[in-house]
Amino acid sequence: MTITVYTAPNCQQCIATKRWLDKRGIMHQTIDVSQSPDDLAAIKALGYKAAPVTIVSTGDPEMELHWQGFDVNNLRKYTTREMSN
């Protein structure tokens, strides 16, 4: 499982999402969309207009999960180790 959080500068929900993952020791990649036009275009293509956008990938593009904002329910459900049990 790969977790990627697309962020923007001074984004409080981005900070909260990264803090939530870090506090639980959940490995993730962070991409600042203000520094990566290609990544910004990719999340816009998914229909998102604001950060953070979290994408959880299991290796199967059809099973990719993604959402916008600091969503504790989705973070718990899709990023914790219990998900794979």
Contact map, one row per residue, 1 for C-alpha under 8 A:
1110000000000000000000000000000000000000000000000000000111100000000000000000000000000
1111000000000000000000000001100000000000000000000000000111100000000000000000000000000
1111100000000000000000000011100000000000000000000000011110000000000000000000001000000
0111110000000000000000000001111000000000000000000000011100000000000000000000000000000
0011111000000100110000000001111000000000000000000001111000000000000000000000000000000
0001111100000100000000000000011110000010000000000011110000000000000000000000000000000
0000111110100100000000000000011110000000000000000011100000000000000000000000000000000
0000011111100100000000000000000111000000000000000011000000000000000000000000000000000
0000001111100000000000000000000101000000000000000000000000000000000000000000000000000
0000000111110000000000000000000000000000000000000000000000000000000000000000000000000
0000001111111110000000000000000000000000000000000011000000000000000000000000000000000
0000000001111111000000000000000000000000000000000000000000000000000000000000000000000
0000000000111111100000000000000000000000000000000011000000000000000011000000000000000
0000111100111111110000000000000000000000000000000011000000000000000011000000000000000
0000000000111111111000000000000000000000000000000000000000000000000000000000000000000
0000000000011111111100000000000000000000000000000000000000000000000001000000000000000
0000100000001111111110000000000000000000000000000001000000000000000011100000000000000
0000100000000111111111000000000000000000000000000000000000000000000000000000000000000
0000000000000011111111100000000000000000000000000000000000000000000000000000000000000
0000000000000001111111110000000000000000000000000000000000000000000000000000000000000
0000000000000000111111111111000000000000000000000000000000000000000000000000000000000
0000000000000000011111111110000000000000000000000000000000000000000000000000000000000
0000000000000000001111111100000000000000000000000000000000000000000000000000000000000
0000000000000000000111111100000000000000000000000000000000000000000000000000000000000
0000000000000000000011111110000000000000000000000000000000000000000000000000000000000
0000000000000000000011111111000000000000000000000000000000000000000000000000001100000
0010000000000000000011001111100000000000000000000000000000000000000000000000000000000
0111100000000000000010000111110000000000000000000000000000000000000000000000000000000
0111100000000000000000000011111000000000000000000000000000000000000000000000000000000
0001111000000000000000000001111100000000000000000000000000000000000000000000000000000
0001111000000000000000000000111110010010000000000000000000000000000000000000000000000
0000011110000000000000000000011111110000000000000000000000000000000000000000000000000
0000011100000000000000000000001111111011000000000000000000000000000000000000000000000
0000000110000000000000000000000111111001000000000000000000000000000000000000000000000
0000000000000000000000000000000111111000000000000000000000000000000000000000000000000
0000000000000000000000000000001111111111000000000000000000000000000000000000000000000
0000000000000000000000000000000011111111100000000000000000000000000000000000000000000
0000000000000000000000000000000000011111110000000000000000000000000000000000000000000
0000010000000000000000000000001010011111111000000000000000000000000000000000000000000
0000000000000000000000000000000011011111111100000000000000000000000000000000000000000
0000000000000000000000000000000000001111111110000000000000000000000000000000000000000
0000000000000000000000000000000000000111111111000000000000000000000000000000000000000
0000000000000000000000000000000000000011111111111000100000000000000000000000000000000
0000000000000000000000000000000000000001111111111000000000000000000000000000000000000
0000000000000000000000000000000000000000111111110000000000000000000000000000000000000
0000000000000000000000000000000000000000011111110000000000000000000000000000000000000
0000000000000000000000000000000000000000001111111000000000000000000000000000000000000
0000000000000000000000000000000000000000001111111110100000000000000100000000000000000
0000000000000000000000000000000000000000001100111110000000000000000000000000000000000
0000000000000000000000000000000000000000000000011111100000000000000110000000000000000
0000011100101100000000000000000000000000000000011111100000000000000110000000000000000
0000111100101100100000000000000000000000000000000111110000000000000111000000000000000
0000111000000000000000000000000000000000001000010111111000000000011110000000000000000
0011110000000000000000000000000000000000000000000001111100000000011110000000000000000
0011100000000000000000000000000000000000000000000000111110000001111000000000000000000
1111000000000000000000000000000000000000000000000000011111000001110000000000011000000
1110000000000000000000000000000000000000000000000000001111111011100000000000000000000
1100000000000000000000000000000000000000000000000000000111111011000000000000000000000
1100000000000000000000000000000000000000000000000000000011111011000000000000000000000
0000000000000000000000000000000000000000000000000000000011111111000000000000000000000
0000000000000000000000000000000000000000000000000000000011111111000000000000000000000
0000000000000000000000000000000000000000000000000000000000011111000000000000000000000
0000000000000000000000000000000000000000000000000000000011111111100000000000000000000
0000000000000000000000000000000000000000000000000000001111111111110000000000000000000
0000000000000000000000000000000000000000000000000000001110000011111000000000000000000
0000000000000000000000000000000000000000000000000000111100000001111100000000000000000
0000000000000000000000000000000000000000000000000000111000000000111110100000000000000
0000000000000000000000000000000000000000000000010111110000000000011111100000000000000
0000000000001100100000000000000000000000000000000111110000000000001111100000000000000
0000000000001101100000000000000000000000000000000001000000000000000111110000000000000
0000000000000000100000000000000000000000000000000000000000000000001111111110000000000
0000000000000000000000000000000000000000000000000000000000000000000001111111000000000
0000000000000000000000000000000000000000000000000000000000000000000000111111100000000
0000000000000000000000000000000000000000000000000000000000000000000000111111111000000
0000000000000000000000000000000000000000000000000000000000000000000000111111111100000
0000000000000000000000000000000000000000000000000000000000000000000000011111111100000
0000000000000000000000000000000000000000000000000000000000000000000000001111111100100
0000000000000000000000000000000000000000000000000000000100000000000000000111111100100
0010000000000000000000000100000000000000000000000000000100000000000000000111111110100
0000000000000000000000000100000000000000000000000000000000000000000000000011111111100
0000000000000000000000000000000000000000000000000000000000000000000000000000001111111
0000000000000000000000000000000000000000000000000000000000000000000000000000000111111
0000000000000000000000000000000000000000000000000000000000000000000000000000111111111
0000000000000000000000000000000000000000000000000000000000000000000000000000000011111
0000000000000000000000000000000000000000000000000000000000000000000000000000000011111
